[in-house]
Amino acid sequence: MQYFLVHYGELGLKGLNRPDFEKRLTHNMWVALDGLGGRKVKRFHGYMLVGVAEAAPSAEVERRLAAIFGIAYFAPALQVAPELAAIRAAALRLARESLTAETSFAVKTRR
């Protein structure tokens, strides 16, 4: 299964009806991702985790998510075991797949 972290904008600022807005966004994502197989949406505070079948084209999933009202931004995510060695191995694999000698990246942190 491939995963996407979905962050919503103004929906998080609502008051007592916030759960209603989150449920509506969940439903809209469920409908938009229909036909891609194995879809699931899990809600967390301030973001949602969306899963679709591994065979679903990532570009199509991203195109459909981009068209949903209420989504501020989304990013592909990777599920790994909660162990430092597994996290390190996944990060190195992604870096090797994504970076070439001509590319660069930066890490900016704040305390």
Contact map, one row per residue, 1 for C-alpha under 8 A:
111000000000000000000000000000000000010000000000001111000000000000000000000000000000000000000000000000000000000
111100000000000000000000000000000000000000000000001111000000000000000000000111000000000000000000000000000000000
111110000000000000000000000000000000000000000000111100000000000000000000000111100000000000000000000000000000000
011111000000000000000000000000000000000000000000111000000000000000000000011110000000000000000000000000000000000
001111100000000000000000000000000000000000000011110000000000000000000000011110000000000000000000000000000000000
000111110000000000000000000000000000000000000011110000000000000000000011111000000000000000000000000000000000000
000011111000000000000000000000000000000000000111000000000000000000000011110000000000000000000000000000000000000
000001111111000000000000000000000000000000000110000000000000000000000111100000000000000000000000000000000000000
000000111111100000000000000000000000000000000000000000000000000000000111000000000000000000000000000000000000000
000000011111110000000000000000000000000000000000000000000000000000000100000000000000000000000000000000000000000
000000011111110001001100000000000000000000000000000000000000000000000100000000000000000000000000000000000000000
000000011111110001000000000000000000000000000100000000000000000000000000000000000000000000000000000000000000000
000000001111111001000000000000000000000000000000000000000000000000000000000000000000000000000000000000000000000
000000000111111111000000000000000000000000000000000000000000000000000000000000000000000000000000000000000000000
000000000000111111000000000000000000000000000000000000000000000000000000000000000000000000000000000000000000000
000000000000011111100000000000000000000000000000000000000000000000000000000000000000000000000000000000000000000
000000000000011111111000000000000000000000000000000000000000000000000000000000000000000000000000000000000000000
000000000011111111111100000000000000000000000000000000000000000000000000000000000000000000000000000000000000000
000000000000000111111110000000000000000000000000000000000000000000000000000000000000000000000000000000000000000
000000000000000011111111000000000000000000000000000000000000000000000000000000000000000000000000000000000000000
000000000010000011111111100000000000000000000000000000000000000000000000000000000000000000000000000000000000000
000000000010000001111111110000000000000000100000000000000000000000000000000000000000000000000000000000000000000
000000000000000000111111111000000000000000000000000000000000000000000000000000000000000000000000000000000000000
000000000000000000011111111100000000000000000000000000000000000000000000000000000000000000000000000000000000000
000000000000000000001111111110000000000000000000000000000000000000000100000000000000000000000000000000000000000
000000000000000000000111111111000000000010100000000000000000000000000000000000000000000000000000000000000000000
000000000000000000000011111111100000000000000000000000000000000000000000000000000000000000000000000000000000000
000000000000000000000001111111110000000000000000000000000000000000010000000000000000000000000000000000000000000
000000000000000000000000111111111000000010000000000000000000000010010000000000000000000000000000000000000000000
000000000000000000000000011111111100001110000000000000000000000000000000000000000000000000000000000000000000000
000000000000000000000000001111111100000000000000000000000000000000000000000000000000000000000000000000000000000
000000000000000000000000000111111100000000000000000000000000000110010000000000000000000000000000000000000000000
000000000000000000000000000011111111001000000000000100000000100110000000000000000000000000000000000000000000000
000000000000000000000000000001111111101000000000000000000000000000000000000000000000000000000000000000000000000
000000000000000000000000000000001111100000000000000000000000000000000000000000000000000000000000000000000000000
000000000000000000000000000000001111111000000000000110010000000000000000000000000000000000000000000000000000000
000000000000000000000000000000000111111000000000000110010000000000000000000000000000000000000000000000000000000
100000000000000000000000000000000001111100000000001110000000000000000000000000000000000000000000000000000000000
000000000000000000000000000001001101111110000000011110000000000000000000000000000000000000000000000000000000000
000000000000000000000000000001000000011111000000011100000000000000000000000000000000000000000000000000000000000
000000000000000000000000010011000000001111100001111000000000000000000000000000000000000000000000000000000000000
000000000000000000000000000000000000000111110001110000000000000000000000000000000000000000000000000000000000000
000000000000000000000100010000000000000011111011100000000000000000000000000000000000000000000000000000000000000
000000000000000000000000000000000000000001111111100000000000000000000000000000000000000000000000000000000000000
000000000000000000000000000000000000000000111111000000000000000000000000000000000000000000000000000000000000000
000000110001000000000000000000000000000000011111000000000000000000000000000000000000000000000000000000000000000
000011110000000000000000000000000000000000111111100000000000000000000000000000000000000000000000000000000000000
000011100000000000000000000000000000000011111111110000000000000000000000000000000000000000000000000000000000000
001111000000000000000000000000000000000011110011111000000000000000000000000000000000000000000000000000000000000
001111000000000000000000000000000000001111000001111100000000000000000000000000000000000000000000000000000000000
111100000000000000000000000000000000011110000000111110000000000000000000000000000000000000000000000000000000000
111000000000000000000000000000001001111100000000011111010000000000000000000000000000000000000000000000000000000
110000000000000000000000000000000001111000000000001111110000000000000000000000000000000000000000000000000000000
110000000000000000000000000000000000000000000000000111110000000000000000000000000000000000000000000000000000000
000000000000000000000000000000000000000000000000000011111000000000000000000000000000000000000000000000000000000
000000000000000000000000000000000001100000000000000111111101100000000000000000000000000000000000000000000000000
000000000000000000000000000000000000000000000000000000111111100000000000000000000000000000000000000000000000000
000000000000000000000000000000000000000000000000000000011111110000000000000000000000000000000000000000000000000
000000000000000000000000000000000000000000000000000000001111111000000000000000000000000000000000000000000000000
000000000000000000000000000000000000000000000000000000011111111100000000000000000000000000000000000000000000000
000000000000000000000000000000001000000000000000000000011111111110000000000000000000000000000000000000000000000
000000000000000000000000000000000000000000000000000000000111111111000000000000000000000000000000000000000000000
000000000000000000000000000000000000000000000000000000000011111111100000000000000000000000000000000000000000000
000000000000000000000000000000011000000000000000000000000001111111110000000000000000000000000000000000000000000
000000000000000000000000000010011000000000000000000000000000111111110010010000000000000000000000000000000000000
000000000000000000000000000000000000000000000000000000000000011111110010100000000000000000000000000000000000000
000000000000000000000000000000000000000000000000000000000000001111111000000000000000000000000000000000000000000
000000000000000000000000000110010000000000000000000000000000000111111110000000000000000000000000000000000000000
000000000000000000000000000000000000000000000000000000000000000000111110000000000000000000000000000000000000000
000000011110000000000000100000000000000000000000000000000000000000011111000000000000000000000000000000000000000
000001111000000000000000000000000000000000000000000000000000000011011111110000000000000000000000000000000000000
000001111000000000000000000000000000000000000000000000000000000000000111110000000000000000000000000000000000000
000001110000000000000000000000000000000000000000000000000000000001000011111000000000000000000000000000000000000
000111100000000000000000000000000000000000000000000000000000000010000011111100000000000000000000000000000000000
000111000000000000000000000000000000000000000000000000000000000000000000111110000000000000000000000000000000000
011110000000000000000000000000000000000000000000000000000000000000000000011111000000000000000000000000000000000
011110000000000000000000000000000000000000000000000000000000000000000000001111100000000000000000000000000000000
011000000000000000000000000000000000000000000000000000000000000000000000000111110000000000000000000000000000000
001000000000000000000000000000000000000000000000000000000000000000000000000011111000000000000000000000000000000
000000000000000000000000000000000000000000000000000000000000000000000000000001111100011001000000000000000000000
000000000000000000000000000000000000000000000000000000000000000000000000000000111110011000000000000000000000000
000000000000000000000000000000000000000000000000000000000000000000000000000000011111011000000000000000000000000
000000000000000000000000000000000000000000000000000000000000000000000000000000001111111000000000000000000000000
000000000000000000000000000000000000000000000000000000000000000000000000000000000111111100000000000000000000000
000000000000000000000000000000000000000000000000000000000000000000000000000000000011111110000000000000000000000
000000000000000000000000000000000000000000000000000000000000000000000000000000011111111111000000000000000000000
000000000000000000000000000000000000000000000000000000000000000000000000000000011111111111100000000000000000000
000000000000000000000000000000000000000000000000000000000000000000000000000000000001111111110000000000000000000
000000000000000000000000000000000000000000000000000000000000000000000000000000000000111111111000000000000000000
000000000000000000000000000000000000000000000000000000000000000000000000000000010000011111111100000000000000000
000000000000000000000000000000000000000000000000000000000000000000000000000000000000001111111110000000000000000
000000000000000000000000000000000000000000000000000000000000000000000000000000000000000111111111000000000000000
000000000000000000000000000000000000000000000000000000000000000000000000000000000000000011111111100000000000000
000000000000000000000000000000000000000000000000000000000000000000000000000000000000000001111111110000000000000
000000000000000000000000000000000000000000000000000000000000000000000000000000000000000000111111111000000000000
000000000000000000000000000000000000000000000000000000000000000000000000000000000000000000011111111100000000000
000000000000000000000000000000000000000000000000000000000000000000000000000000000000000000001111111000000000000
000000000000000000000000000000000000000000000000000000000000000000000000000000000000000000000111111100000000000
000000000000000000000000000000000000000000000000000000000000000000000000000000000000000000000011111111110000000
000000000000000000000000000000000000000000000000000000000000000000000000000000000000000000000001011111110000000
000000000000000000000000000000000000000000000000000000000000000000000000000000000000000000000000001111110000000
000000000000000000000000000000000000000000000000000000000000000000000000000000000000000000000000001111110000000
000000000000000000000000000000000000000000000000000000000000000000000000000000000000000000000000001111111000000
000000000000000000000000000000000000000000000000000000000000000000000000000000000000000000000000001111111100000
000000000000000000000000000000000000000000000000000000000000000000000000000000000000000000000000000000111110000
000000000000000000000000000000000000000000000000000000000000000000000000000000000000000000000000000000011111000
000000000000000000000000000000000000000000000000000000000000000000000000000000000000000000000000000000001111100
000000000000000000000000000000000000000000000000000000000000000000000000000000000000000000000000000000000111110
000000000000000000000000000000000000000000000000000000000000000000000000000000000000000000000000000000000011111
000000000000000000000000000000000000000000000000000000000000000000000000000000000000000000000000000000000001111
000000000000000000000000000000000000000000000000000000000000000000000000000000000000000000000000000000000000111
